[in-house]
Amino acid sequence: MLYKNLAILLEANIVDQLNSKNYDNEVVSLTTSNSIWEFFGLVILLAIILIATYYTTKFIGKAKAGQLKGSNFELIDTYPIAPGRMLQIVKIADKFIVIAVGKDTVQYITELDATQVTLKEVQSGERQNFRKILETMKEKMKMESK
């Protein structure tokens, strides 16, 4: 079978045509302008990817927040007790539960009465302004340093 294919190539004079081509004369020239255009294209592509990532993350965040609004679970407070370990007060339906959260574990500690828990009042419709928070922290730091 190999000899038949070789015979066909020889008869069709294809081997001579392939050998007669001079591939050394074809040189790809790279110029500075081509490199600059490629660079700008990559920068634009990176910008498009970053913008798409931003809006996708924003969309997913809003979708998850909408799911959590009607949930029976609410994280009330967190207190770190060691690196990678913390105590959390969680409201489940109408019960307040204290849990210990570690790197790989979650342990039930106790249940609290509603009178034992101090809830922070945060208005859900009002967005907190970072500038206000920063100014409040600066004022607290000034008061403590005096």
N, C-alpha and C positions, 0 to 999 in steps of 0.2 A: 504494500500500500504506500509506503514511504517512497519507493522508487517511482510509482505512478504519479504522485504529486510532484516529484522532482522533474520528471519527464515533461509534465504539463507546463511547469514554469520555464523550462528550457525551450520548449517549442513555442511558447507564447512570447519569448524574448523579453520576459518581464525582468529577469535577473540583470540583463544588460541595461535596461532602462533605470533600474534602481541603482546600479553601480555608476551610471553616467551622471547622476545628479551630484552637484557639488553643494554639500550642506555647510561647508565652512564659510561661504560667502554671506550667509544669512546671520547677521549679528544684531541682537536686540540692543538698542541704544537707550540707556536710562539717562534722562536729563534731570537737572535740578528742578525744573518746572513740574515735571511729572511727580517727583518726590513731594514737592510742596502741595500739589493738588491731592495726592494720596493722604498726606498728613491732615489737611483740612477736612477731607472726607471722613477720616477716622475720628477727628474731634467732633464733627457734626453728628456722627453715629453715636459717639459716647454721650453727647448731650441728649439725644433722642432717647437713649436707653435710660438715662438718669431721670428724665422727665416722666417717662412711662412708669418707672419704678415708683416715683413719688406719688403719682395719681393712683396707681394700683394699691399702694399701701394705704393711702387716705380712704379709698373706697372700701377696702377690707376692714379697716378700723371702724368706719361708720356702720358697716353691716354687723360686725361683732358687738358694737355698743348697743345697737338696736335689739340684738338677741338677749343681751344681759339685762335690759330694762325691765322686762316682764318676768325675770327669773326669781325664784324663791331663795336664791343664795346671794349674800351680800357680805363683803369683807368690811368689817367695822374698824379694826385697828390691828397694827403689827408692831411687835417689839422684838428687836434683835437681842439674843442672849449670848451668842457666840458666832464666830464666822461660819456661815452656812446653816445656822440654826436660829429659829425665831418662834415666838409665841404669837398666835393670831386669834382674834375674836371674830367668829363668823356667825352671821345671823342666818339661820335656816328656818324659813317660814316665820314662826313667831318665837323661836327659841334662840338663845345666845349660847354658843359653844366655844370653849377655849381648846385650841389644838396646838401641839408642838410640831413644827415643820422642820425637817432636816433635809439633807441632800437627797437621801433615798427613802425617807420614812415620813409618815404622818401619824401622830399619836393623839388619841383623845385624852384630854386632861380633865375637864369638868364642864358642867353646865351652869350658867349664871342666870340669875333673875333679871328681869328687865330693869328693876330698880338699881341694880349694881352696875349697870353699864351706862357710861356717859356718851351720848351720841353727839358727834360734831354736826353742826347745822351748815350744810353746804347747799346753796341754791342751785338746783340743777340747770336752770335756764341761763344763769349768769356764768359767763366764762371768766376764769380768773386771769387777771392781767399780770404778766411777769414783772412788769415795772413796779406795780403795787406791792407784790410779794417782796421784791428786792429792797424797796424803800422801808418796808416794815422790818425786814431783817437788819438793815443798817441801823434803824432806830433802836432796835433791841440790843445790838452790839454796842452802840454808844452808851445806852443806859447801863449796861453791865460793866463797861470799862470805867465808869465814873465812880 
